[in-house]
């Protein structure tokens, strides 16, 4: 049996992008390759509906230190656990590798999700940038192989680090299977009532930060004719930048068009499917899972022509310049007024998104594991 170890901190402690990537990948790997051993290592565990499967399924072996051991979990505790469990390959799922691996024969893989801290340092504090420089740089130096979620991120990696191209694999991300299921009219109505959703709305899902660029959507709304100004439903959290967004809305008479919701994750697909359009004008992404969620939801997408977003959206999105509110405003008008264009984007986007389903993504990841370990290491494993 192939014994795979994973840094599962984000699986049990992060419920946005990095955590969603980690949980979805592990669910799919265990579903399509149930004969492997999946060993999850984390310093702490949050128990909720999203982590339940990893706590209760016999396919996963969870390991975490006691409160006394926790300060030393990446060195003394993790080092002993990896040896004890005879791990063949360890995958750091979120931009880092534990130091405990440094002097072991275990094959080391790391997923580097993006290099925003280098491409757009203006969006991050100095402390955050220094922390990422240390952790990401260490992981890249230590890894036997690097996984990136897009060709765009691969090019960023080659530009900023001395990495051989053959040591990098582009393996696309997927999203939760929930978004691949068309919801019934009854369920859509139920969710609308539950969250008091408007009859028609534009949808934004993501962190409310400068890089995600929500303020430009409001600036675009200020330019819209009244007949196109429908509510904007916002799913996401923020702090300083959120206050800036709200102040702009208040000054420009847009506050009545904004509705903030915090839905349960299982309700989010219905919220996508109920939306008129999905807006995601991010200035930089390593992948952009919300765009993929919208494609599978058959919701027309407006997103940026920047970084990985055209790669993820393919022919299924109206692309805009994220720095130009006028361009965003015109894109919103076009999508809301041209039903033939909407239908074209939805059909083309849904067909394009099939390559991002869980099965092909899992197959590509397992093919990488196999190539790194060699046929002899996989003897007896059913692939």
C-alpha positions in Angstrom: 0.0 0.0 0.0 1.3 3.4 -0.9 1.5 5.5 2.3 1.0 9.2 1.7 1.5 11.9 4.3 -0.2 15.3 4.2 0.3 18.6 6.0 -3.4 18.9 7.1 -3.2 22.2 9.1 -5.4 23.9 6.5 -7.8 20.9 6.3 -8.8 21.4 9.9 -8.2 25.0 10.5 -8.9 27.0 7.4 -12.3 27.3 5.8 -11.5 29.5 2.7 -9.3 28.9 -0.3 -6.3 26.9 1.0 -8.6 24.8 3.2 -11.1 24.2 0.5 -8.3 23.1 -1.9 -6.9 20.7 0.7 -10.2 19.1 1.7 -11.4 18.7 -1.9 -8.2 17.1 -3.1 -8.1 14.6 -0.2 -11.8 13.7 -0.6 -11.2 13.0 -4.3 -8.0 11.1 -3.8 -9.6 8.9 -1.2 -12.7 8.3 -3.4 -10.8 7.4 -6.6 -7.9 5.7 -4.9 -9.2 4.1 -1.7 -6.4 1.6 -1.5 -3.8 4.2 -0.6 -3.0 5.1 3.0 -3.8 8.7 3.8 -2.0 10.0 6.9 -3.0 13.5 8.0 -0.8 15.6 10.3 -2.0 18.7 12.0 -1.1 20.6 15.2 -4.8 21.3 16.0 -8.2 20.1 14.9 -11.5 22.0 14.5 -14.4 19.6 14.4 -17.3 20.7 12.1 -19.3 19.6 9.1 -16.4 20.3 6.7 -13.9 18.2 8.7 -16.3 15.4 9.7 -15.3 13.0 7.0 -11.6 13.2 7.9 -12.3 12.5 11.5 -14.7 9.6 10.9 -13.7 7.8 7.7 -11.5 4.7 7.9 -9.7 5.9 4.8 -7.9 8.7 6.8 -5.5 8.3 9.6 -5.4 11.5 11.7 -2.4 12.4 13.8 -1.9 15.4 16.0 0.2 16.2 19.1 -1.0 16.6 22.6 -1.1 20.1 24.0 2.3 19.5 25.7 3.8 18.2 22.4 2.3 20.9 20.2 5.1 23.5 20.4 7.4 20.8 19.0 5.1 19.2 16.5 7.0 20.0 13.4 10.3 18.7 14.8 10.3 16.0 17.4 6.7 14.9 17.2 6.2 14.9 13.4 9.7 13.4 12.7 8.9 10.4 14.9 5.4 10.0 13.5 6.5 10.0 9.9 9.1 7.3 10.6 6.7 5.3 12.6 4.1 5.4 9.9 6.6 4.5 7.1 5.5 7.4 4.9 6.6 7.1 1.3 5.7 10.6 0.1 4.7 13.8 2.0 2.7 16.5 0.3 2.6 20.0 1.7 -0.8 21.2 0.5 -0.4 24.9 1.3 2.9 26.6 0.4 5.1 25.0 3.0 6.9 21.9 4.2 7.7 21.0 7.8 11.4 21.1 8.8 11.0 17.5 10.2 11.3 16.2 6.6 14.7 17.8 5.9 16.9 14.8 6.8 14.5 12.0 5.8 14.4 9.9 2.6 10.7 10.7 2.3 9.8 12.2 -1.1 8.7 15.8 -0.7 6.0 17.5 -2.7 4.6 21.0 -2.1 1.8 22.9 -3.7 2.6 26.6 -4.3 -0.7 28.3 -4.8 0.5 31.7 -5.9 3.2 34.3 -5.5 1.1 37.3 -4.7 3.6 38.4 -2.1 6.2 38.9 -4.9 3.9 40.0 -7.7 1.9 42.4 -5.7 3.7 43.2 -2.4 1.6 46.4 -2.1 -1.4 44.2 -1.0 0.4 42.6 2.0 2.0 43.9 5.2 5.8 43.7 5.6 5.5 41.1 8.3 3.3 38.9 6.1 5.7 39.2 3.2 8.7 38.3 5.3 6.9 35.3 6.7 5.9 34.1 3.3 9.4 34.7 1.9 10.8 32.4 4.6 8.2 29.7 4.4 7.7 29.5 0.7 11.4 29.9 0.0 12.2 27.0 2.3 9.5 24.8 0.8 10.8 25.4 -2.7 14.4 24.6 -1.8 13.4 21.5 0.1 10.8 20.0 -2.3 11.7 17.2 -4.7 8.8 18.5 -6.8 6.5 21.5 -6.9 2.8 21.5 -7.9 1.2 24.7 -9.1 -2.4 25.2 -10.0 -1.9 27.1 -13.3 0.5 27.9 -16.1 0.4 31.5 -14.9 1.7 30.5 -11.4 4.4 28.3 -13.1 5.7 31.3 -15.0 5.7 33.4 -11.8 7.7 30.6 -10.1 10.2 30.5 -12.9 10.6 34.2 -12.9 11.3 34.6 -9.2 13.1 31.3 -8.2 15.8 29.3 -9.7 13.7 26.2 -10.3 14.1 23.8 -13.2 10.9 23.6 -15.3 10.9 19.8 -15.1 10.6 20.1 -11.3 7.3 21.9 -11.7 3.9 20.3 -12.6 0.8 22.2 -13.4 -2.1 20.3 -11.8 -5.3 22.2 -11.9 -7.6 22.5 -8.9 -11.2 21.5 -8.7 -14.1 22.5 -6.4 -16.5 20.7 -4.1 -18.8 18.2 -5.7 -21.7 20.2 -4.4 -21.2 22.7 -7.2 -21.6 20.0 -9.8 -25.1 19.2 -8.7 -28.0 21.1 -10.2 -30.3 22.2 -7.4 -34.1 21.8 -7.6 -36.4 24.8 -7.9 -37.8 24.0 -4.5 -34.3 24.1 -2.9 -33.4 27.3 -4.7 -36.6 28.9 -3.3 -35.8 27.5 0.2 -32.3 29.0 0.2 -33.7 32.3 -1.1 -36.1 32.5 1.8 -33.6 31.3 4.3 -31.1 34.2 3.5 -33.7 36.7 2.4 -32.1 36.9 -1.0 -33.2 39.5 -3.6 -35.2 38.3 -6.6 -32.3 39.2 -8.8 -28.7 39.8 -7.8 -25.1 39.9 -8.8 -22.8 37.7 -6.7 -19.3 38.2 -5.3 -17.6 35.5 -3.3 -14.2 35.9 -1.9 -12.1 37.7 0.8 -12.7 41.4 1.0 -9.2 42.6 0.4 -7.5 45.1 -1.9 -6.2 42.3 -4.2 -9.7 40.9 -4.7 -10.8 44.4 -5.8 -14.4 44.5 -4.6 -14.3 48.3 -4.5 -14.0 48.4 -8.3 -17.3 46.6 -8.6 -18.9 49.4 -6.5 -17.2 52.0 -8.7 -18.7 50.2 -11.7 -22.1 50.1 -10.1 -22.0 53.9 -9.6 -21.6 54.2 -13.4 -24.5 51.9 -14.2 -27.8 53.3 -15.5 -30.6 52.7 -12.9 -32.2 50.0 -15.0 -29.1 47.8 -14.6 -28.4 48.5 -11.0 -29.5 45.3 -9.2 -28.3 44.2 -5.7 -24.8 42.9 -5.1 -24.7 39.9 -2.8 -21.4 39.6 -1.0 -20.1 36.4 0.6 -16.8 37.1 2.3 -15.0 38.6 5.2 -12.7 41.6 5.5 -11.5 44.3 7.9 -9.9 47.6 6.9 -10.7 47.2 3.2 -14.3 46.3 4.0 -14.7 49.6 5.9 -13.4 51.4 2.8 -15.9 49.5 0.6 -18.8 50.4 3.0 -17.7 54.1 3.2 -17.7 54.3 -0.6 -21.2 52.8 -0.8 -22.5 55.2 1.7 -21.0 58.3 0.0 -22.4 57.2 -3.4 -25.9 56.1 -2.4 -25.1 52.4 -3.1 -25.5 51.0 0.4 -29.1 49.9 -0.3 -27.8 47.7 -3.1 -25.3 45.7 -0.9 -26.3 42.6 1.0 -23.7 40.7 3.0 -24.4 37.1 3.8 -22.5 34.3 5.6 -24.1 31.1 4.3 -23.4 27.6 5.4 -21.0 26.1 2.9 -23.6 23.5 1.8 -26.0 26.4 0.8 -23.4 28.2 -1.3 -24.0 26.3 -4.5 -27.7 27.3 -4.5 -26.7 30.9 -4.0 -24.4 30.6 -7.1 -27.1 29.0 -9.1 -29.7 31.7 -8.2 -27.4 34.6 -9.2 -27.9 36.6 -12.4 -24.1 36.9 -12.9 -21.0 36.3 -10.9 -18.4 39.1 -10.6 -14.8 38.5 -9.7 -12.5 41.3 -10.7 -9.4 40.1 -8.8 -6.1 41.7 -9.7 -4.2 38.5 -9.1 -4.9 34.8 -8.5 -2.9 31.6 -8.5 -6.1 29.8 -9.7 -9.5 31.2 -8.7 -11.7 28.5 -7.4 -14.8 30.8 -7.2 -14.7 31.2 -11.0 -14.8 27.5 -11.4 -17.7 27.2 -8.9 -19.6 29.7 -11.1 -18.8 27.8 -14.3 -20.1 24.5 -12.8 -23.2 26.5 -11.5 -24.0 27.6 -15.0 -23.8 31.2 -13.8 -22.4 33.9 -16.3 -19.0 35.0 -15.1 -17.4 38.4 -15.3 -13.7 38.3 -14.3 -10.3 39.8 -14.9 -8.0 39.4 -17.8 -5.1 39.2 -15.2 -2.9 36.3 -14.0 -4.5 32.8 -14.0 -8.2 33.9 -14.4 -8.4 33.7 -18.2 -6.8 30.2 -17.9 -9.4 29.1 -15.4 -12.4 30.7 -17.1 -11.5 29.8 -20.7 -14.4 30.7 -23.1 -16.9 30.9 -20.2 -16.3 34.4 -19.0 -16.5 38.1 -20.0 -13.0 39.4 -19.3 -12.4 42.9 -18.0 -9.5 45.2 -17.0 -9.7 45.1 -13.2 -8.2 48.6 -13.0 -11.0 50.1 -15.1 -14.4 50.6 -13.4 -15.8 51.7 -16.8 -14.8 48.4 -18.3 -16.4 46.5 -15.5 -19.6 48.6 -15.7 -19.9 48.0 -19.4 -19.3 44.3 -18.9 -22.1 44.1 -16.3 -24.5 45.9 -18.7 -23.6 43.5 -21.5 -24.1 40.4 -19.4 -27.4 41.6 -17.9 -28.9 42.7 -21.3 -27.7 40.1 -23.8 -29.3 36.7 -23.0 -27.8 35.0 -26.1 -24.4 36.1 -24.9 -25.2 34.9 -21.4 -26.2 31.5 -22.7 -23.1 31.2 -24.9 -20.8 31.9 -21.9 -22.7 29.4 -19.7 -22.6 26.6 -22.3 -19.0 27.2 -23.3 -17.9 27.6 -19.7 -19.6 24.4 -18.4 -18.1 22.4 -21.2 -14.6 23.9 -20.5 -14.9 23.2 -16.8 -15.2 19.4 -17.3 -11.4 19.2 -17.3 -11.4 20.4 -13.7 -13.6 17.7 -12.3 -12.3 15.7 -9.4 -11.4 12.5 -11.3 -9.0 13.9 -13.9 -7.4 16.2 -11.3 -6.9 13.2 -8.9 -5.5 11.1 -11.7 -2.9 13.8 -12.6 -1.8 14.0 -9.0 -1.5 10.3 -8.6 0.4 10.0 -11.8 2.9 12.5 -10.3 3.2 10.6 -7.1 3.8 7.4 -9.1 6.5 9.0 -11.3 8.3 10.4 -8.2 8.3 7.2 -6.3 8.9 4.8 -9.2 7.2 1.6 -10.1 9.0 -0.4 -7.4 7.6 1.7 -4.6 4.1 1.2 -5.9 4.2 -2.6 -6.2 1.0 -4.0 -4.8 -0.9 -0.6 -4.9 -4.0 -0.8 -7.1 -4.1 2.1 -9.4 
